[in-house]
Amino acid sequence: MGFRLKVEGPETIDLGLENILTVEFKTDTPNDSNARSTDLGTSLIIKGKILTAVDGEEADSTMKLAQWSLVPGEKADCYRKVTVDVISASQVVRKIDLPNAFIVDYTEDYGDEEGVGTFYLHMKQKKDKTPAVKLEGGFEL
């Protein structure tokens, strides 16, 4: 199984099969509700590897993720279009589109035993735009 991440905004951020380790899609409603709540939130949690450029390759886009995480909420480009593809056996099992995503948490960890390091990215869809979230899947690449 593999994953692709594309973030569209002032610049495009692309991470592929070699970067992303896990993807978690979540919907959340208040736990104290006794009926289906209209207070619905959607988030994506992505964990992956920070790769270094080797033999003249272009550097991966994890630096751009870190820079996006620093954009303050007052700026319009803190919201970006995010697309994640979950791929297995040349099939797109899930295609997840968050058209107005923002970063809740972003962390990078570095160590001397596992390559350059790892990243943790937690994004949410802007709550008033939740109906625009799309989930598709079951088609070939």
DSSP file with accessible surface (Angstrom, degrees, kcal/mol):
  #  RESIDUE AA STRUCTURE BP1 BP2  ACC     N-H-->O    O-->H-N    N-H-->O    O-->H-N    TCO  KAPPA ALPHA  PHI   PSI    X-CA   Y-CA   Z-CA
    1    1 A M              0   0  153      0, 0.0     2,-0.3     0, 0.0    87,-0.2   0.000 360.0 360.0 360.0 145.6    0.0    0.0    0.0
    2    2 A G  E     -A   87   0A  12     85,-2.9    85,-3.3     2,-0.0     2,-0.3  -0.907 360.0-143.6-142.2 170.3    1.2    3.5   -0.7
    3    3 A F  E     -A   86   0A  24     -2,-0.3     2,-0.4    17,-0.3    17,-0.3  -0.974   3.7-162.7-139.0 148.0    0.1    7.1   -0.3
    4    4 A R  E     -A   85   0A  98     81,-1.9    81,-2.3    -2,-0.3     2,-0.4  -0.997   7.6-164.0-129.5 138.9    0.3   10.4   -2.3
    5    5 A L  E     -AB  84  15A   1     10,-2.9    10,-2.4    -2,-0.4     2,-0.4  -0.981   6.7-179.0-122.6 131.1   -0.2   13.8   -0.8
    6    6 A K  E     -AB  83  14A  87     77,-2.5    77,-2.7    -2,-0.4     2,-0.5  -0.996   3.9-171.9-130.0 126.9   -0.8   16.9   -2.9
    7    7 A V  E     -AB  82  13A   0      6,-2.6     6,-2.5    -2,-0.4     2,-0.5  -0.981   7.7-161.7-118.0 123.6   -1.3   20.4   -1.3
    8    8 A E  E     +AB  81  12A  69     73,-3.1    73,-2.0    -2,-0.5     4,-0.2  -0.923  39.4 100.3-111.7 128.9   -2.4   23.2   -3.6
    9    9 A G  S    S-     0   0   42      2,-0.7    71,-0.1    -2,-0.5    69,-0.1  -0.722  93.6 -23.2-166.2-141.1   -1.9   26.8   -2.6
   10   10 A P  S    S+     0   0   87      0, 0.0     2,-0.3     0, 0.0    -2,-0.0   0.789 139.6  14.3 -58.6 -25.6    0.6   29.6   -3.4
   11   11 A E  S    S-     0   0   68     53,-0.0    -2,-0.7    -4,-0.0     2,-0.4  -0.948  88.5-110.4-141.4 160.4    2.9   26.7   -4.2
   12   12 A T  E     -B    8   0A  64     -2,-0.3     2,-0.5    -4,-0.2    -4,-0.2  -0.822  23.0-160.8 -98.4 134.2    2.3   23.0   -4.8
   13   13 A I  E     -B    7   0A   0     -6,-2.5    -6,-2.6    -2,-0.4     2,-0.5  -0.974  11.4-177.2-112.9 122.3    3.5   20.4   -2.2
   14   14 A D  E     +B    6   0A  91     -2,-0.5    47,-0.6    -8,-0.2     2,-0.4  -0.988   7.2 173.4-123.5 125.4    3.9   16.8   -3.4
   15   15 A L  E     -B    5   0A   6    -10,-2.4   -10,-2.9    -2,-0.5     2,-0.1  -0.990  15.3-173.1-126.8 141.3    4.9   13.9   -1.3
   16   16 A G    >>  -     0   0   14     -2,-0.4     4,-2.0   -12,-0.2     3,-1.4  -0.296  42.4 -57.6-121.4-158.6    4.8   10.3   -2.6
   17   17 A L  T 34 S+     0   0  102      1,-0.3   -13,-0.1     2,-0.2   -14,-0.1   0.791 125.5  53.1 -56.7 -34.8    5.2    6.7   -1.9
   18   18 A E  T 34 S+     0   0  115      1,-0.1    -1,-0.3   -16,-0.1    31,-0.1   0.726 113.8  41.8 -78.5 -19.6    8.7    7.0   -0.5
   19   19 A N  T <4 S+     0   0    5     -3,-1.4    30,-3.4   -16,-0.2     2,-0.4   0.876  97.5  73.8 -91.4 -44.5    7.8    9.8    2.0
   20   20 A I  E  <  +C   48   0A   9     -4,-2.0    28,-0.3   -17,-0.3   -17,-0.3  -0.623  42.2 171.2 -90.0 128.2    4.4    8.8    3.6
   21   21 A L  E     +     0   0A  87     26,-2.6     2,-0.3    -2,-0.4    27,-0.2   0.835  67.1   5.9 -96.4 -47.3    4.2    6.0    6.1
   22   22 A T  E     -C   47   0A  68     25,-2.0    25,-2.2     2,-0.0     2,-0.4  -0.990  52.9-162.6-142.1 152.1    0.6    6.2    7.4
   23   23 A V  E     -C   46   0A  32     -2,-0.3     2,-0.4    23,-0.2    23,-0.2  -0.999   7.5-170.5-132.8 134.1   -2.6    8.2    6.8
   24   24 A E  E     -C   45   0A  89     21,-2.5    21,-2.7    -2,-0.4     2,-0.5  -0.992   4.6-162.8-128.2 122.0   -5.5    8.5    9.2
   25   25 A F  E     -C   44   0A  66     -2,-0.4     2,-0.4    19,-0.2    19,-0.2  -0.909  17.0-178.1-103.0 131.3   -8.9   10.0    8.2
   26   26 A K  E     -C   43   0A  91     17,-2.8    17,-2.8    -2,-0.5     2,-0.4  -0.989  21.6-166.8-134.2 140.2  -11.2   11.0   11.0
   27   27 A T  E     -C   42   0A  79     -2,-0.4     2,-0.4    15,-0.2    15,-0.2  -0.950  21.3-167.1-114.9 146.3  -14.6   12.5   11.4
   28   28 A D  E     +C   41   0A  96     13,-2.6    13,-2.7    -2,-0.4    -2,-0.0  -0.996  16.4 175.0-141.4 133.7  -15.5   13.8   14.9
   29   29 A T        -     0   0   35     -2,-0.4    11,-0.1    11,-0.2     7,-0.0  -0.890  51.7 -75.2-125.2 162.0  -18.6   14.9   16.7
   30   30 A P    >   -     0   0   39      0, 0.0     3,-1.1     0, 0.0     7,-0.1  -0.299  35.2-140.8 -59.1 136.9  -19.0   15.9   20.3
   31   31 A N  T 3  S+     0   0  156      1,-0.2    -3,-0.0     3,-0.0     0, 0.0   0.686  97.2  61.7 -72.6 -19.4  -18.9   12.8   22.6
   32   32 A D  T 3  S+     0   0  140      2,-0.0     2,-0.2     0, 0.0    -1,-0.2   0.326  79.0 115.7 -92.0  11.5  -21.6   14.2   24.9
   33   33 A S    <   -     0   0   48     -3,-1.1     4,-0.1     1,-0.1     3,-0.0  -0.577  49.6-162.9 -83.6 142.0  -24.2   14.3   22.1
   34   34 A N  S    S+     0   0  173     -2,-0.2     2,-0.3     2,-0.1    -1,-0.1   0.361  78.2  29.3-101.4   0.8  -27.3   12.1   22.4
   35   35 A A  S    S-     0   0   74      0, 0.0     2,-0.2     0, 0.0    -2,-0.0  -0.942 111.1 -62.1-148.5 168.0  -28.2   12.4   18.7
   36   36 A R        -     0   0  182     -2,-0.3     2,-0.2     1,-0.1    -2,-0.1  -0.373  62.1-138.8 -58.5 120.1  -26.3   12.9   15.5
   37   37 A S        -     0   0   25     -2,-0.2    -1,-0.1    -7,-0.1    -4,-0.0  -0.504  15.9-145.8 -84.8 149.2  -24.7   16.3   16.0
   38   38 A T  S    S+     0   0  148     -2,-0.2     2,-1.6     1,-0.1    -1,-0.1   0.523  84.7  92.0 -85.2  -6.3  -24.4   19.0   13.3
   39   39 A D        +     0   0   71     -9,-0.0     2,-0.4     2,-0.0    -1,-0.1  -0.606  61.0 162.2 -88.0  76.0  -21.1   19.9   14.9
   40   40 A L        -     0   0   43     -2,-1.6     2,-0.3   -11,-0.1   -11,-0.2  -0.840  18.4-171.2-105.2 132.9  -19.0   17.7   12.6
   41   41 A G  E     -C   28   0A  14    -13,-2.7   -13,-2.6    -2,-0.4     2,-0.4  -0.892   6.3-157.1-120.8 153.0  -15.3   18.0   12.1
   42   42 A T  E     +C   27   0A   6     83,-0.4    83,-2.4    -2,-0.3     2,-0.3  -0.993  16.7 170.9-130.6 135.0  -13.0   16.3    9.6
   43   43 A S  E     -CD  26 124A  10    -17,-2.8   -17,-2.8    -2,-0.4     2,-0.4  -0.968  22.0-149.6-143.8 159.9   -9.3   15.7    9.9
   44   44 A L  E     -CD  25 123A   0     79,-2.5    79,-3.1    -2,-0.3     2,-0.5  -0.993   8.1-164.4-126.0 134.5   -6.3   14.0    8.3
   45   45 A I  E     -CD  24 122A  10    -21,-2.7   -21,-2.5    -2,-0.4     2,-0.4  -0.990  11.8-176.3-120.7 122.9   -3.2   12.8   10.2
   46   46 A I  E     -CD  23 121A   0     75,-2.9    75,-2.9    -2,-0.5     2,-0.4  -0.977   7.1-171.1-123.6 132.2   -0.2   11.9    8.1
   47   47 A K  E     +CD  22 120A  98    -25,-2.2   -26,-2.6    -2,-0.4   -25,-2.0  -0.955  23.8 140.3-119.5 141.3    3.1   10.5    9.3
   48   48 A G  E     -CD  20 119A   1     71,-2.0    71,-2.4    -2,-0.4     2,-0.4  -0.922  44.1 -80.0-162.7-173.4    6.1   10.1    7.1
   49   49 A K  E     - D   0 118A  87    -30,-3.4     2,-0.6    -2,-0.3    69,-0.3  -0.799  26.8-135.0-105.6 142.9    9.8   10.3    6.5
   50   50 A I  E     - D   0 117A  17     67,-2.7    67,-0.8    -2,-0.4    66,-0.6  -0.869  30.7-159.3 -92.6 120.6   12.0   13.4    5.8
   51   51 A L        -     0   0   62     -2,-0.6     9,-0.6    65,-0.1     2,-0.3  -0.804   8.4-135.1-106.3 147.9   14.2   12.4    2.9
   52   52 A T        -     0   0   92     -2,-0.3     2,-0.3     7,-0.1     5,-0.1  -0.702  29.0-105.1 -97.4 148.9   17.5   14.0    1.9
   53   53 A A        -     0   0   45     -2,-0.3     2,-0.4     7,-0.1     3,-0.1  -0.579  41.2-170.0 -73.4 132.1   18.4   14.8   -1.7
   54   54 A V    >   +     0   0   69     -2,-0.3     3,-1.5     4,-0.2     4,-0.0  -0.965  58.9   1.4-126.4 141.7   20.9   12.4   -3.1
   55   55 A D  T 3  S-     0   0  162     -2,-0.4    -1,-0.2     1,-0.3    -2,-0.0   0.887 132.5 -48.7  53.5  44.1   22.9   12.5   -6.4
   56   56 A G  T 3  S+     0   0   85      1,-0.2    -1,-0.3    -3,-0.1     3,-0.1   0.574  96.6 150.0  78.1   7.5   21.5   15.8   -7.5
   57   57 A E    <   -     0   0  122     -3,-1.5     2,-0.2     1,-0.1    -1,-0.2  -0.299  54.9 -98.4 -65.7 159.6   17.8   14.9   -6.9
   58   58 A E        -     0   0  169      1,-0.1    -4,-0.2    -5,-0.1    -1,-0.1  -0.543  44.4-105.4 -76.0 143.2   15.4   17.6   -5.9
   59   59 A A        -     0   0   63     -2,-0.2    -7,-0.1    -6,-0.1    -1,-0.1  -0.321  39.6-102.7 -66.6 152.1   14.7   17.9   -2.2
   60   60 A D    >   -     0   0   31     -9,-0.6     3,-0.6     1,-0.1     4,-0.2  -0.182  30.2-109.6 -70.8 171.4   11.4   16.5   -0.9
   61   61 A S  T 3> S+     0   0   14    -47,-0.6     4,-1.5     1,-0.2     3,-0.4   0.280  88.2 105.3 -89.3  11.7    8.6   18.9    0.0
   62   62 A T  H 3> S+     0   0    6      1,-0.2     4,-2.1     2,-0.2    -1,-0.2   0.843  76.7  59.0 -63.6 -29.7    8.6   18.4    3.7
   63   63 A M  H <> S+     0   0  120     -3,-0.6     4,-2.3     1,-0.2    -1,-0.2   0.908 103.2  52.5 -62.3 -38.8   10.3   21.8    4.1
   64   64 A K  H  > S+     0   0   61     -3,-0.4     4,-2.4     1,-0.2    -1,-0.2   0.854 106.3  53.6 -66.5 -33.9    7.3   23.4    2.4
   65   65 A L  H  X S+     0   0    0     -4,-1.5     4,-2.2     2,-0.2    -1,-0.2   0.930 108.7  49.2 -62.8 -45.5    5.0   21.6    4.9
   66   66 A A  H  X S+     0   0   18     -4,-2.1     4,-0.6     1,-0.2    -2,-0.2   0.908 111.7  48.6 -60.8 -40.8    7.0   23.1    7.8
   67   67 A Q  H >< S+     0   0   98     -4,-2.3     3,-1.0     1,-0.2     4,-0.3   0.902 109.3  52.5 -67.5 -39.2    6.7   26.6    6.2
   68   68 A W  H >< S+     0   0    5     -4,-2.4     3,-1.8     1,-0.2    -1,-0.2   0.895 101.5  61.3 -62.5 -36.6    2.9   26.2    5.7
   69   69 A S  H 3< S+     0   0   43     -4,-2.2    -1,-0.2     1,-0.3    -2,-0.2   0.739 100.8  55.1 -63.5 -19.4    2.6   25.3    9.3
   70   70 A L  T << S+     0   0  139     -3,-1.0    -1,-0.3    -4,-0.6    -2,-0.2   0.499  77.5 112.6 -91.6  -5.4    4.0   28.7   10.2
   71   71 A V    <   -     0   0   33     -3,-1.8    -3,-0.0    -4,-0.3     2,-0.0  -0.545  69.9-125.4 -71.0 123.7    1.4   30.7    8.2
   72   72 A P    >   -     0   0   56      0, 0.0     3,-1.8     0, 0.0     6,-0.2  -0.299  16.1-113.3 -71.1 157.4   -0.8   32.6   10.6
   73   73 A G  T 3  S+     0   0   57      1,-0.3     5,-0.1     5,-0.1     6,-0.1   0.669 110.6  70.0 -63.4 -18.1   -4.6   32.3   10.6
   74   74 A E  T 3  S+     0   0  168      3,-0.0     2,-0.4     4,-0.0    -1,-0.3   0.681  86.3  80.8 -74.2 -16.9   -5.0   35.9    9.5
   75   75 A K  S X  S-     0   0  122     -3,-1.8     3,-1.7     1,-0.1     4,-0.2  -0.766  78.0-138.2 -96.0 137.6   -3.6   35.1    6.1
   76   76 A A  G >  S+     0   0   88     -2,-0.4     3,-1.7     1,-0.3    -1,-0.1   0.806  98.1  67.1 -62.6 -30.9   -5.9   33.5    3.5
   77   77 A D  G 3  S+     0   0   57      1,-0.3    -1,-0.3    -5,-0.0    -6,-0.1   0.436  74.5  85.2 -79.1   8.8   -3.2   31.0    2.3
   78   78 A C  G <  S+     0   0    9     -3,-1.7     2,-0.5    -6,-0.2    25,-0.4   0.762  85.6  68.0 -72.2 -20.3   -3.3   29.2    5.7
   79   79 A Y  S <  S+     0   0   82     -3,-1.7     2,-0.3    -4,-0.2    23,-0.2  -0.868  71.5 167.3 -99.2 128.2   -6.2   27.3    4.0
   80   80 A R  E     - E   0 101A  11     21,-2.4    21,-2.6    -2,-0.5     2,-0.5  -0.938  40.7-101.5-139.1 159.7   -5.2   25.1    1.1
   81   81 A K  E     -A    8   0A  90    -73,-2.0   -73,-3.1    -2,-0.3     2,-0.4  -0.709  39.9-167.5 -83.7 124.7   -6.6   22.3   -1.0
   82   82 A V  E     -AE   7  98A   0     16,-2.9    16,-2.8    -2,-0.5     2,-0.4  -0.948   9.4-176.4-118.6 132.0   -5.4   18.9    0.1
   83   83 A T  E     -AE   6  97A  14    -77,-2.7   -77,-2.5    -2,-0.4     2,-0.4  -0.998   2.0-172.8-127.4 129.2   -5.7   15.6   -1.8
   84   84 A V  E     -AE   5  96A   0     12,-2.4    12,-2.9    -2,-0.4     2,-0.5  -0.988   5.8-161.5-121.4 129.5   -4.6   12.2   -0.5
   85   85 A D  E     -AE   4  95A  22    -81,-2.3   -81,-1.9    -2,-0.4     2,-0.6  -0.952   4.9-157.4-108.5 130.3   -4.6    9.1   -2.5
   86   86 A V  E     -AE   3  94A  18      8,-3.0     7,-2.3    -2,-0.5     8,-1.2  -0.948  21.8-167.0-104.3 117.4   -4.5    5.7   -0.8
   87   87 A I  E     +AE   2  92A  17    -85,-3.3   -85,-2.9    -2,-0.6     2,-0.3  -0.904  18.6 166.1-117.9 135.2   -3.1    3.2   -3.4
   88   88 A S  E >  S- E   0  91A  45      3,-2.6     3,-1.4    -2,-0.4    -2,-0.0  -0.962  73.1 -12.0-146.5 126.6   -3.0   -0.6   -3.4
   89   89 A A  T 3  S-     0   0   92     -2,-0.3     3,-0.1     1,-0.3    -1,-0.1   0.904 127.7 -53.5  52.1  48.6   -2.3   -2.9   -6.3
   90   90 A S  T 3  S+     0   0   80      1,-0.2    51,-1.7    50,-0.1     2,-0.4   0.705 116.7 115.7  60.9  20.9   -2.6    0.0   -8.9
   91   91 A Q  E <   -EF  88 140A  68     -3,-1.4    -3,-2.6    49,-0.2     2,-1.0  -0.956  69.4-129.9-117.3 140.3   -6.0    0.8   -7.5
   92   92 A V  E     -EF  87 139A   3     47,-3.6    46,-2.4    -2,-0.4    47,-1.3  -0.799  26.2-178.6 -85.9 102.6   -7.0    4.1   -5.7
   93   93 A V  E    S+     0   0A  52     -7,-2.3     2,-0.3    -2,-1.0    -1,-0.2   0.906  70.7   6.0 -69.7 -42.4   -8.7    2.6   -2.6
   94   94 A R  E     -E   86   0A 132     -8,-1.2    -8,-3.0    43,-0.2     2,-0.5  -0.997  56.1-167.7-142.3 140.1   -9.5    6.1   -1.3
   95   95 A K  E     -EG  85 136A  62     41,-2.8    41,-2.3    -2,-0.3     2,-0.5  -0.993  17.6-167.8-123.4 117.7   -9.2    9.6   -2.7
   96   96 A I  E     -EG  84 135A   6    -12,-2.9   -12,-2.4    -2,-0.5     2,-0.5  -0.940   3.3-169.8-113.2 123.3   -9.7   12.2    0.0
   97   97 A D  E     +EG  83 134A  16     37,-2.6    37,-1.8    -2,-0.5   -14,-0.2  -0.966  11.1 178.6-116.5 120.9  -10.2   15.9   -0.8
   98   98 A L  E >   -E   82   0A   0    -16,-2.8   -16,-2.9    -2,-0.5     3,-0.7  -0.938   7.5-172.4-114.1 102.1  -10.2   18.6    1.8
   99   99 A P  E 3  S+     0   0A  38      0, 0.0    -1,-0.1     0, 0.0    31,-0.1   0.698  81.1  32.8 -73.9 -17.9  -10.6   21.8   -0.2
  100  100 A N  E 3  S+     0   0A  47     29,-0.1    26,-2.2    26,-0.1     2,-0.2  -0.442  83.4 160.0-134.2  60.9  -10.1   24.2    2.8
  101  101 A A  E <   -EH  80 125A   0    -21,-2.6   -21,-2.4    -3,-0.7     2,-0.3  -0.536  15.4-174.5 -88.0 150.1   -7.6   22.4    5.0
  102  102 A F  E     - H   0 124A  61     22,-2.4    22,-2.3   -23,-0.2     2,-0.5  -0.948  30.7-103.1-136.8 158.7   -5.4   24.0    7.6
  103  103 A I  E     + H   0 123A  31    -25,-0.4    20,-0.3    -2,-0.3     3,-0.1  -0.716  30.5 175.0 -88.1 126.7   -2.6   22.7    9.9
  104  104 A V  E    S+     0   0A  55     18,-3.1     2,-0.3    -2,-0.5    19,-0.2   0.856  74.7   3.1 -89.5 -50.2   -3.5   22.0   13.5
  105  105 A D  E     - H   0 122A  84     17,-1.5    17,-2.9     2,-0.0    -1,-0.4  -1.000  59.1-178.8-139.5 140.8   -0.1   20.4   14.5
  106  106 A Y  E     + H   0 121A  39     -2,-0.3     2,-0.4    15,-0.2    15,-0.2  -0.984  11.0 174.3-139.9 128.1    3.1   19.8   12.6
  107  107 A T  E     - H   0 120A  64     13,-2.3    13,-2.5    -2,-0.4     2,-0.4  -0.994  14.6-163.7-134.8 140.9    6.1   18.1   14.2
  108  108 A E  E     - H   0 119A  48     -2,-0.4     2,-0.4    11,-0.2    11,-0.2  -0.988   7.8-167.3-121.9 134.9    9.5   17.0   12.9
  109  109 A D  E     - H   0 118A  93      9,-2.7     9,-2.7    -2,-0.4     2,-0.4  -0.976   4.3-162.5-120.2 138.5   11.7   14.5   14.8
  110  110 A Y  E     + H   0 117A 153     -2,-0.4     2,-0.3     7,-0.2     7,-0.2  -0.918  13.1 167.3-121.9 144.5   15.3   13.9   13.9
  111  111 A G        -     0   0   44      5,-0.6     3,-0.1    -2,-0.4    -2,-0.0  -0.981  39.1-130.1-150.1 160.6   17.5   11.0   14.9
  112  112 A D  S    S+     0   0  155     -2,-0.3     3,-0.2     1,-0.2     4,-0.1   0.416 103.0  53.8 -94.0   5.1   20.9    9.5   14.0
  113  113 A E  S    S+     0   0  172      1,-0.1     2,-0.2     3,-0.1    -1,-0.2   0.664 104.6  47.5-109.7 -20.4   19.6    6.0   13.5
  114  114 A E  S    S-     0   0  153      1,-0.4     3,-0.3     2,-0.1    -1,-0.1  -0.451 108.7 -94.4-124.5  60.5   16.7    6.3   11.1
  115  115 A G  S    S-     0   0   63      1,-0.2    -1,-0.4    -2,-0.2    -4,-0.3  -0.341  83.5 -29.5  67.9-145.1   17.9    8.5    8.2
  116  116 A V  S    S-     0   0   60    -66,-0.6    -5,-0.6     1,-0.3     2,-0.3   0.932 103.1 -86.5 -77.8 -46.9   17.1   12.2    8.3
  117  117 A G  E     -DH  50 110A   7    -67,-0.8   -67,-2.7    -3,-0.3     2,-0.3  -0.984  33.8 -91.4 164.1-172.3   13.9   12.2   10.4
  118  118 A T  E     -DH  49 109A  42     -9,-2.7    -9,-2.7    -2,-0.3     2,-0.3  -0.892  23.6-148.1-131.6 159.9   10.2   11.9   10.5
  119  119 A F  E     -DH  48 108A   4    -71,-2.4   -71,-2.0    -2,-0.3     2,-0.4  -0.934   2.6-156.4-128.7 156.0    7.2   14.3   10.4
  120  120 A Y  E     -DH  47 107A  66    -13,-2.5   -13,-2.3    -2,-0.3     2,-0.5  -0.998  14.2-173.7-130.1 123.1    3.7   14.3   11.9
  121  121 A L  E     -DH  46 106A   0    -75,-2.9   -75,-2.9    -2,-0.4     2,-0.5  -0.979   6.6-175.3-126.2 119.4    1.1   16.4   10.1
  122  122 A H  E     +DH  45 105A  26    -17,-2.9   -18,-3.1    -2,-0.5   -17,-1.5  -0.969  13.7 175.8-116.3 115.4   -2.4   16.9   11.6
  123  123 A M  E     -DH  44 103A   0    -79,-3.1   -79,-2.5    -2,-0.5     2,-0.3  -0.887  11.3-162.8-118.5 152.1   -4.8   18.9    9.3
  124  124 A K  E     -DH  43 102A  85    -22,-2.3   -22,-2.4    -2,-0.3     2,-0.3  -0.954  22.9-117.7-129.1 153.5   -8.4   19.8    9.6
  125  125 A Q  E     - H   0 101A   5    -83,-2.4   -83,-0.4    -2,-0.3   -24,-0.2  -0.683  45.4 -96.9 -84.1 138.9  -11.1   20.9    7.1
  126  126 A K    >   -     0   0   65    -26,-2.2     3,-1.8    -2,-0.3     4,-0.1  -0.395  38.7-129.4 -56.2 127.1  -12.5   24.4    7.9
  127  127 A K  G >  S+     0   0  112      1,-0.3     3,-1.5     2,-0.2    -1,-0.1   0.853 103.1  52.9 -60.0 -38.1  -15.7   23.5    9.7
  128  128 A D  G 3  S+     0   0  106      1,-0.3    -1,-0.3     2,-0.1    -2,-0.1   0.636 110.4  51.4 -74.8  -6.1  -18.1   25.7    7.7
  129  129 A K  G X  S+     0   0   89     -3,-1.8     3,-1.9     1,-0.1     4,-0.3   0.212  72.9 114.3-110.1  12.7  -16.8   24.0    4.5
  130  130 A T  G X   +     0   0   19     -3,-1.5     3,-2.1     1,-0.3    -1,-0.1   0.867  67.6  63.8 -55.3 -38.0  -17.2   20.4    5.7
  131  131 A P  G 3  S+     0   0  122      0, 0.0    -1,-0.3     0, 0.0    -2,-0.1   0.750  94.3  63.7 -61.2 -16.9  -19.9   19.6    3.1
  132  132 A A  G <  S+     0   0   47     -3,-1.9    -2,-0.2     2,-0.1     2,-0.1   0.564  75.6 112.8 -83.0  -7.5  -17.2   20.2    0.4
  133  133 A V    <   -     0   0   30     -3,-2.1     2,-0.4    -4,-0.3   -35,-0.2  -0.445  54.3-157.7 -65.7 135.8  -15.1   17.2    1.6
  134  134 A K  E     -G   97   0A 122    -37,-1.8   -37,-2.6    -2,-0.1     2,-0.5  -0.967  14.7-171.4-121.4 136.0  -15.1   14.4   -1.0
  135  135 A L  E     +G   96   0A  90     -2,-0.4     2,-0.3   -39,-0.2   -39,-0.2  -0.995  20.6 157.7-121.9 121.0  -14.3   10.7   -0.5
  136  136 A E  E     +G   95   0A  90    -41,-2.3   -41,-2.8    -2,-0.5     2,-0.3  -0.839   4.2 139.8-131.8 172.9  -14.0    8.6   -3.6
  137  137 A G        +     0   0   34    -43,-0.3   -44,-0.2    -2,-0.3   -43,-0.2  -0.964  29.4  87.2 167.8 175.3  -12.3    5.3   -4.4
  138  138 A G        +     0   0   59    -46,-2.4     2,-0.3     1,-0.3   -45,-0.2   0.786  68.6 114.5  82.2  30.0  -12.3    2.0   -6.2
  139  139 A F  E     -F   92   0A  80    -47,-1.3   -47,-3.6    -3,-0.0    -1,-0.3  -0.914  64.6-105.0-130.6 161.1  -10.8    3.1   -9.5
  140  140 A E  E      F   91   0A 139     -2,-0.3   -49,-0.2   -49,-0.2   -50,-0.1  -0.442 360.0 360.0 -83.7 155.1   -7.6    2.4  -11.3
  141  141 A L              0   0  115    -51,-1.7    -1,-0.1    -2,-0.1   -54,-0.0  -0.242 360.0 360.0 -64.8 360.0   -4.6    4.7  -11.6
